[in-house]
Amino acid sequence: MSTSWILLAYGGSLFLSIALLLWLHPRAWYWHLLSLTAALALGFIPIPPSIGSGPDFDLIVGFAFTLLFVWGAGGLAAPLFLHRHHEHEHP
């Protein structure tokens, strides 16, 4: 498999997850926690060869893992970095 396909897949996954965070804004914390849990399950649980194997399948799983992990972690970390300015009414 060409290195450019790998860079395109992982770069696209990073771009898509960050774009979703910026466009849709972080959702409720439990959706991001569920996304992190799904990413870790996808990354740590061995996938049987009968479901899929080979470099193409690994690239698809890596794309999904990166998308879920970055979106989940970014959504949970967003309140730490985003400061929402609330205008207070002065009497």
C-alpha positions as CSV (number, residue, x, y, z in Angstrom):
1,M,0.0,0.0,0.0
2,S,1.3,3.4,-0.9
3,T,2.3,5.9,1.8
4,S,0.2,8.5,0.2
5,W,-3.0,6.5,0.9
6,I,-2.1,6.1,4.5
7,L,-1.4,9.9,4.9
8,L,-4.6,10.7,3.0
9,A,-6.7,8.4,5.2
10,Y,-5.3,9.5,8.6
11,G,-5.1,13.2,7.5
12,G,-8.7,13.0,6.3
13,S,-9.8,11.4,9.5
14,L,-8.1,14.1,11.6
15,F,-9.5,16.9,9.4
16,L,-13.0,15.4,9.5
17,S,-13.1,15.0,13.3
18,I,-11.8,18.5,13.9
19,A,-14.2,20.0,11.3
20,L,-17.1,18.2,13.0
21,L,-16.1,19.6,16.4
22,L,-15.8,23.1,14.9
23,W,-19.0,22.9,12.8
24,L,-21.3,21.1,15.1
25,H,-19.7,22.2,18.4
26,P,-19.0,19.7,21.2
27,R,-22.1,17.6,22.1
28,A,-23.0,16.2,25.5
29,W,-20.1,14.7,27.3
30,Y,-21.5,11.2,27.2
31,W,-21.5,11.1,23.4
32,H,-17.8,11.9,23.4
33,L,-17.1,9.4,26.2
34,L,-19.0,6.8,24.1
35,S,-16.9,7.7,21.1
36,L,-13.7,7.2,23.1
37,T,-14.9,3.9,24.4
38,A,-15.8,2.7,20.9
39,A,-12.4,3.8,19.6
40,L,-10.5,2.0,22.3
41,A,-12.7,-1.1,21.9
42,L,-12.0,-1.0,18.1
43,G,-8.3,-0.5,18.8
44,F,-7.8,-3.1,21.5
45,I,-10.2,-5.9,20.7
46,P,-8.7,-8.3,18.1
47,I,-10.8,-8.5,15.0
48,P,-11.3,-12.1,13.7
49,P,-9.8,-12.8,10.3
50,S,-13.2,-14.0,9.1
51,I,-14.5,-10.4,9.4
52,G,-11.6,-8.8,7.6
53,S,-7.9,-8.7,7.2
54,G,-5.3,-7.2,5.0
55,P,-3.9,-3.7,4.6
56,D,-7.1,-2.2,3.2
57,F,-9.1,-3.4,6.1
58,D,-6.4,-2.1,8.5
59,L,-6.6,1.3,6.9
60,I,-10.4,1.4,7.3
61,V,-10.2,0.4,10.9
62,G,-7.4,3.0,11.5
63,F,-9.5,5.7,9.9
64,A,-12.5,4.8,12.1
65,F,-10.3,4.6,15.2
66,T,-8.7,8.0,14.6
67,L,-12.0,9.7,13.8
68,L,-13.7,8.4,16.9
69,F,-10.7,9.0,19.2
70,V,-10.0,12.6,18.1
71,W,-13.7,13.5,18.0
72,G,-14.2,12.0,21.5
73,A,-11.1,13.4,23.1
74,G,-11.6,16.8,21.4
75,G,-15.2,17.0,22.6
76,L,-14.2,16.2,26.2
77,A,-11.2,18.6,26.2
78,A,-13.0,21.5,24.4
79,P,-14.5,23.1,27.6
80,L,-10.9,23.4,28.9
81,F,-9.8,25.4,25.8
82,L,-12.9,27.2,24.6
83,H,-13.9,30.2,26.7
84,R,-17.4,31.2,26.1
85,H,-18.0,34.9,26.8
86,H,-21.3,35.6,28.4
87,E,-22.3,39.2,28.4
88,H,-23.8,40.2,31.7
89,E,-26.4,42.9,31.8
90,H,-25.5,45.7,34.1
91,P,-28.4,47.4,35.9
